[in-house]
């Protein structure tokens, strides 16, 4: 049934009031909630965008699933990357991923 959305909503309301103190203690509560609203809006827009792009593809069952699978992988991640390109957290994540690839490539040699 609708246990997923209701569980998400109730846990967001109850648990997130303590998150600023655990995760963003140095940044402040107001900045945490602004970031939370921005992230939620980004997820909603990415979901709507992905849904509408998927509605354009009415192929055979297997082909439709494959195309929609690729759309669901590429569109939200591309949208998040586009919006967060200049964000310091995003740059740190990219640097971390590069370091992992460097370590993996060095281990193979």
KOLNUKE-596488 format. One line per 5 residues: number of its first residue (from 1); their letters; for each residue z, x, y of N, C-alpha, C. Coordinates in nm, 2 decimals, m for minus. Each point is the difference from the previous one (the first is absolute). Last residue first. Layout:
NUM> a> Z,X,Y,Z,X,Y,Z,X,Y ~ ...
This chain:
109> xxxxx> m1.15,4.84,m0.31,m0.07,0.14,0.00,0.09,0.10,m0.06 ~ 0.13,m0.46,0.07,m0.11,0.00,m0.10,m0.06,0.14,m0.01 ~ 0.35,m0.09,0.31,0.05,0.00,m0.13,m0.11,0.00,m0.11 ~ m0.10,m0.04,0.47,0.04,0.13,m0.03,0.06,0.01,m0.14 ~ m0.14,m0.42,0.16,m0.11,0.09,m0.02,0.04,0.14,m0.03
104> xxxxx> 0.34,m0.31,0.10,m0.07,m0.04,m0.13,m0.12,0.09,m0.02 ~ 0.23,0.05,0.41,0.08,0.05,m0.12,m0.06,m0.03,m0.13 ~ m0.21,m0.16,0.39,m0.01,0.15,0.00,0.08,0.05,m0.12 ~ 0.02,m0.46,0.08,m0.13,0.04,m0.05,m0.02,0.15,m0.01 ~ 0.39,m0.17,0.20,0.00,m0.03,m0.14,m0.13,0.04,m0.06
99> xxxxx> 0.04,0.04,0.46,0.08,0.10,m0.07,0.01,m0.03,m0.15 ~ m0.22,m0.31,0.28,m0.08,0.12,m0.01,0.08,0.11,m0.07 ~ 0.22,m0.41,0.08,m0.10,m0.01,m0.10,m0.09,0.12,m0.02 ~ 0.32,m0.01,0.35,0.07,0.01,m0.13,m0.10,m0.02,m0.12 ~ m0.16,m0.05,0.45,0.04,0.14,m0.03,0.06,0.02,m0.14
94> xxxxx> m0.09,m0.44,0.15,m0.12,0.07,m0.03,0.02,0.15,m0.03 ~ 0.36,m0.26,0.15,m0.04,m0.04,m0.14,m0.12,0.07,m0.04 ~ 0.15,0.07,0.44,0.09,0.06,m0.10,m0.04,m0.03,m0.14 ~ m0.23,m0.22,0.34,m0.04,0.14,0.00,0.09,0.08,m0.10 ~ 0.12,m0.45,0.08,m0.13,0.01,m0.07,m0.05,0.14,m0.01
89> xxxxx> 0.38,m0.08,0.26,0.03,m0.02,m0.14,m0.12,0.00,m0.09 ~ m0.05,0.03,0.47,0.05,0.12,m0.05,0.04,m0.02,m0.15 ~ m0.41,m0.26,0.25,0.15,m0.02,m0.03,0.05,0.13,m0.06 ~ m0.47,m0.12,0.11,0.07,0.09,0.09,0.16,m0.01,m0.02 ~ m0.30,m0.27,m0.28,m0.05,0.14,0.00,0.07,0.10,0.09
84> xxxxx> 0.05,m0.50,m0.14,0.11,0.10,0.01,m0.05,0.14,0.01 ~ m0.30,m0.39,m0.02,0.11,m0.03,0.09,0.10,0.10,0.02 ~ m0.35,0.06,m0.32,m0.06,m0.02,0.13,0.11,m0.02,0.11 ~ 0.12,0.01,m0.46,m0.03,0.13,0.05,m0.05,0.00,0.14 ~ 0.08,m0.41,m0.21,0.12,0.06,0.03,m0.02,0.14,0.05
79> xxxxx> m0.38,m0.24,m0.15,0.06,m0.06,0.12,0.13,0.07,0.04 ~ m0.20,0.13,m0.40,m0.08,0.05,0.12,0.05,m0.06,0.13 ~ 0.20,m0.15,m0.40,0.03,0.14,0.02,m0.08,0.06,0.12 ~ m0.09,m0.45,m0.14,0.13,0.02,0.06,0.04,0.14,0.03 ~ m0.43,m0.07,m0.20,0.01,m0.06,0.13,0.14,0.01,0.05
74> xxxxx> m0.12,0.17,m0.45,m0.06,0.08,0.12,0.04,m0.07,0.13 ~ 0.13,m0.19,m0.43,0.05,0.14,0.01,m0.04,0.06,0.13 ~ m0.15,m0.43,m0.11,0.15,m0.01,0.02,0.06,0.14,0.00 ~ m0.47,m0.04,m0.08,0.03,m0.05,0.14,0.15,0.00,0.02 ~ m0.14,0.10,m0.44,m0.03,0.11,0.10,0.03,m0.04,0.14
69> xxxxx> 0.04,m0.34,m0.32,0.10,0.11,m0.03,m0.02,0.12,0.10 ~ m0.32,m0.35,0.00,0.13,m0.04,0.07,0.11,0.10,m0.02 ~ m0.40,0.07,m0.23,m0.03,0.02,0.14,0.13,m0.04,0.08 ~ 0.01,m0.06,m0.47,m0.01,0.14,0.03,m0.02,0.02,0.15 ~ 0.01,m0.44,m0.16,0.13,0.06,m0.02,m0.01,0.15,0.04
64> xxxxx> m0.40,m0.23,m0.01,0.08,m0.05,0.11,0.14,0.06,0.00 ~ m0.30,0.09,m0.36,m0.04,0.07,0.12,0.09,m0.05,0.12 ~ 0.07,m0.22,m0.41,0.04,0.14,m0.01,m0.04,0.08,0.13 ~ m0.13,m0.46,m0.02,0.15,0.01,m0.01,0.04,0.15,0.00 ~ m0.45,m0.11,0.26,0.05,m0.04,m0.14,0.15,0.04,m0.01
59> xxxxx> m0.10,m0.07,0.49,m0.08,0.06,m0.10,0.04,m0.05,m0.14 ~ 0.10,m0.05,0.53,0.00,m0.10,m0.11,m0.10,0.05,m0.10 ~ 0.25,0.17,0.49,m0.06,0.05,m0.13,0.02,m0.10,m0.11 ~ 0.18,m0.04,0.45,m0.14,0.01,0.02,m0.07,0.04,m0.13 ~ 0.48,m0.04,0.06,m0.06,m0.13,m0.01,m0.16,0.01,0.01
54> xxxxx> 0.30,0.38,0.07,m0.02,m0.03,m0.14,m0.07,m0.14,m0.02 ~ 0.12,0.14,0.43,m0.11,0.09,m0.05,m0.03,m0.04,m0.14 ~ 0.36,m0.21,0.20,m0.12,m0.05,0.05,m0.12,0.08,m0.05 ~ 0.44,0.14,m0.12,m0.03,m0.13,m0.06,m0.14,m0.05,0.05 ~ 0.17,0.39,0.19,m0.04,0.03,m0.13,m0.04,m0.13,m0.07
49> xxxxx> 0.18,m0.03,0.43,m0.12,0.06,0.00,m0.06,0.03,m0.14 ~ 0.44,m0.17,0.04,m0.10,m0.10,0.04,m0.14,0.06,0.01 ~ 0.35,0.29,m0.10,m0.01,m0.10,m0.10,m0.11,m0.10,0.03 ~ 0.12,0.31,0.33,m0.07,0.07,m0.11,m0.03,m0.10,m0.11 ~ 0.27,m0.15,0.35,m0.14,0.01,0.04,m0.08,0.07,m0.10
44> xxxxx> 0.46,m0.03,m0.08,m0.06,m0.13,0.00,m0.14,0.00,0.04 ~ 0.25,0.40,0.01,m0.02,m0.04,m0.14,m0.07,m0.14,0.00 ~ 0.12,0.18,0.42,m0.11,0.08,m0.06,m0.03,m0.05,m0.14 ~ 0.37,m0.18,0.22,m0.12,m0.05,0.06,m0.12,0.07,m0.06 ~ 0.42,0.16,m0.13,m0.02,m0.14,m0.06,m0.13,m0.06,0.06
39> xxxxx> 0.14,0.41,0.18,m0.04,0.02,m0.14,m0.03,m0.13,m0.07 ~ 0.18,m0.01,0.44,m0.14,0.06,0.00,m0.05,0.01,m0.14 ~ 0.44,m0.14,0.05,m0.09,m0.10,0.05,m0.14,0.05,m0.01 ~ 0.33,0.31,m0.09,0.00,m0.09,m0.10,m0.10,m0.12,0.03 ~ 0.09,0.33,0.33,m0.08,0.05,m0.11,m0.01,m0.09,m0.11
34> xxxxx> 0.29,m0.13,0.34,m0.14,0.00,0.05,m0.09,0.06,m0.10 ~ 0.45,0.02,m0.10,m0.05,m0.14,m0.01,m0.14,m0.01,0.06 ~ 0.22,0.42,0.03,m0.02,m0.04,m0.14,m0.06,m0.14,m0.01 ~ 0.13,0.15,0.42,m0.12,0.07,m0.05,m0.03,m0.03,m0.14 ~ 0.41,m0.16,0.17,m0.12,m0.07,0.06,m0.13,0.06,m0.04
29> xxxxx> 0.41,0.21,m0.15,m0.03,m0.13,m0.06,m0.12,m0.07,0.06 ~ 0.06,0.54,m0.01,0.06,m0.11,0.06,m0.05,m0.13,m0.06 ~ m0.06,0.50,m0.11,m0.10,m0.07,0.09,0.06,m0.11,0.07 ~ 0.24,0.25,m0.34,m0.02,0.09,0.12,m0.09,m0.07,0.10 ~ 0.10,m0.21,m0.42,0.12,0.02,0.08,m0.02,0.07,0.13
24> xxxxx> m0.29,m0.21,m0.38,m0.03,0.04,0.14,0.12,0.02,0.09 ~ 0.03,m0.11,m0.48,m0.12,0.07,0.01,m0.03,0.05,0.14 ~ 0.41,m0.25,m0.12,m0.03,0.09,m0.11,m0.12,0.09,0.02 ~ 0.14,m0.33,0.31,0.10,0.10,m0.01,m0.02,0.09,m0.11 ~ m0.30,m0.36,0.07,0.00,0.10,0.12,0.10,0.10,m0.01
19> xxxxx> m0.02,m0.35,m0.34,m0.10,0.11,m0.01,0.00,0.09,0.12 ~ 0.25,m0.42,m0.08,0.07,0.12,m0.02,m0.09,0.12,0.00 ~ m0.16,m0.45,0.05,0.09,0.02,0.11,0.08,0.13,m0.01 ~ m0.31,m0.16,m0.33,m0.06,0.08,0.10,0.10,0.02,0.12 ~ 0.09,m0.28,m0.40,0.01,0.14,m0.02,m0.04,0.09,0.12
14> xxxxx> m0.02,m0.49,0.00,0.13,0.04,m0.03,0.01,0.15,0.00 ~ m0.42,m0.21,0.09,0.10,m0.04,0.10,0.14,0.06,m0.03 ~ m0.35,0.08,m0.30,m0.03,0.06,0.13,0.10,m0.03,0.10 ~ 0.02,m0.20,m0.43,0.05,0.14,0.00,m0.03,0.07,0.13 ~ m0.15,m0.44,m0.05,0.14,0.00,0.00,0.05,0.15,0.00
9> xxxxx> m0.46,m0.07,m0.03,0.05,m0.05,0.13,0.15,0.01,0.01 ~ m0.22,0.10,m0.41,m0.03,0.10,0.11,0.06,m0.04,0.13 ~ 0.03,m0.30,m0.35,0.09,0.11,m0.03,m0.02,0.11,0.11 ~ m0.28,m0.37,0.01,0.14,m0.04,0.04,0.09,0.12,m0.02 ~ m0.45,0.05,m0.14,0.01,m0.01,0.14,0.15,m0.03,0.05
4> xxxx> m0.08,0.01,m0.48,m0.03,0.12,0.07,0.02,0.00,0.15 ~ 0.05,m0.39,m0.28,0.11,0.08,0.00,m0.02,0.13,0.07 ~ m0.26,m0.43,m0.09,0.00,0.08,0.12,0.12,0.08,0.01 ~ m0.20,m0.13,m0.48,0.00,m0.08,0.12,0.00,0.09,0.12
